[in-house]
Structures are given as C-alpha cells and as structure tokens.
Amino acid sequence: DELTDCEDPSCFLDEACCADDVFEPNTGVAGSVSTLYDAYLENADATLTLPTGDVDSFRVPVCAGAILTVTATFSHDEGNIDLRLLANPIGEFARADSEDDNEELVEEFTSDGDIFLQAFRDSEALLCQSYTLSIEIDDSACE
C-alpha cells in the first residue's frame, strides 16, 4: 500500500522497519556473536526477525547421545527460511531447506561439544521476515 511508516501492517516491506529482535546481535558462529542457549531459553517465545542478508546464530551445547530438534515456524509466502548446523572445524553438517512453510531439523550427536544453529533466508520475497524458533534437546540418552 501507500503507507510507509512502521505502524503500517505491511511494514515488513520496508527494511528500515525491521526492528532487531531480542537476540541481536547474533550473526556469526564466534561465541561473541552467537546467542547462547541459556539466553534463548529465557526468551524462547520471542518472535524473531530476519532482514535481508541477516543470519541468526545460536550456540547450543550437546552431549553424546543427545537428539536436537529445531523448528522454525514462518509463512513461506513471506519468503523462505532455512536452518543449518555447523561445528568447528568441519563446518556445515546438517541442513533443513524445504520449499514450504516451516523447517524442522533433527540431529543425533555422537560426541560432546558446542554446535552452532543458524537460521537464514534463501529468498528475498520481503525485505524483512518474522519467525519463531523452537530448540529442544533430548539429553536422556547422554553417556
């Protein structure tokens, strides 16, 4: 529509109206720019935003035997969000990249350590996209 202020319901068409979410800055895999899992737990019901070119990164501790389930909930009509898991030094080792609403990534781990979860956009349908994120760790089988 013709409205351009950030109160407009279509504000996601204007990148200037894409407010930082509670976890920013969290755009990389280094500990200083990744949201720690404990901080995520404190704000797990928050709505997140991904402006064009942004990546949201979360550092998640896992143990051998843990099963990590991550779900990003969003409308594909607004654009596509994908998920990936990274670990040093191997880089990306898992990805969820469907072409419809929402993404789910489930991974079982064979060793202890920190992994990095990233949510990112692979389309530019809108300049800003909102989503929610669920990170669940089943560590009942950890050694």
VENVENUR-V789156 format. One record per pair of residues at least 12 apart in sequence whose C-alpha atoms are under 6 Angstrom apart, sorted by the first residue. I is the first residue (numbers start at 0). GAP is how many residues later the second one is. If there is no record, write none. Layout:
# VENVENUR-V789156
i:I gap:GAP
i:I gap:GAP
This chain:
# VENVENUR-V789156
i:11 gap:116
i:12 gap:113
i:12 gap:114
i:14 gap:112
i:14 gap:113
i:17 gap:110
i:20 gap:27
i:20 gap:28
i:25 gap:30
i:25 gap:31
i:26 gap:28
i:26 gap:29
i:26 gap:30
i:27 gap:29
i:33 gap:23
i:33 gap:24
i:33 gap:25
i:34 gap:23
i:34 gap:24
i:35 gap:22
i:35 gap:23
i:36 gap:22
i:36 gap:23
i:46 gap:84
i:46 gap:85
i:47 gap:82
i:47 gap:83
i:47 gap:84
i:48 gap:80
i:48 gap:81
i:49 gap:78
i:49 gap:79
i:50 gap:76
i:50 gap:77
i:51 gap:75
i:54 gap:64
i:54 gap:65
i:55 gap:62
i:55 gap:63
i:56 gap:60
i:56 gap:61
i:57 gap:58
i:57 gap:59
i:58 gap:56
i:58 gap:57
i:59 gap:54
i:59 gap:55
i:60 gap:52
i:60 gap:53
i:61 gap:50
i:61 gap:51
i:62 gap:48
i:62 gap:49
i:62 gap:79
i:63 gap:45
i:63 gap:46
i:63 gap:47
i:63 gap:48
i:63 gap:78
i:64 gap:44
i:64 gap:45
i:64 gap:76
i:64 gap:77
i:65 gap:42
i:65 gap:43
i:65 gap:72
i:65 gap:73
i:65 gap:76
i:66 gap:40
i:66 gap:41
i:66 gap:70
i:66 gap:71
i:67 gap:38
i:67 gap:39
i:67 gap:68
i:67 gap:69
i:68 gap:36
i:68 gap:37
i:68 gap:67
i:69 gap:34
i:69 gap:35
i:69 gap:64
i:69 gap:65
i:70 gap:32
i:70 gap:33
i:70 gap:62
i:70 gap:63
i:71 gap:30
i:71 gap:31
i:71 gap:60
i:71 gap:61
i:72 gap:29
i:72 gap:58
i:72 gap:59
i:73 gap:27
i:73 gap:28
i:73 gap:57
i:74 gap:26
i:75 gap:24
i:75 gap:25
i:77 gap:47
i:77 gap:48
i:78 gap:44
i:78 gap:46
i:79 gap:41
i:79 gap:42
i:79 gap:43
i:80 gap:39
i:80 gap:40
i:81 gap:14
i:81 gap:15
i:81 gap:37
i:81 gap:38
i:82 gap:12
i:82 gap:13
i:82 gap:35
i:82 gap:36
i:83 gap:33
i:83 gap:34
i:84 gap:31
i:84 gap:32
i:85 gap:29
i:85 gap:30
i:86 gap:28
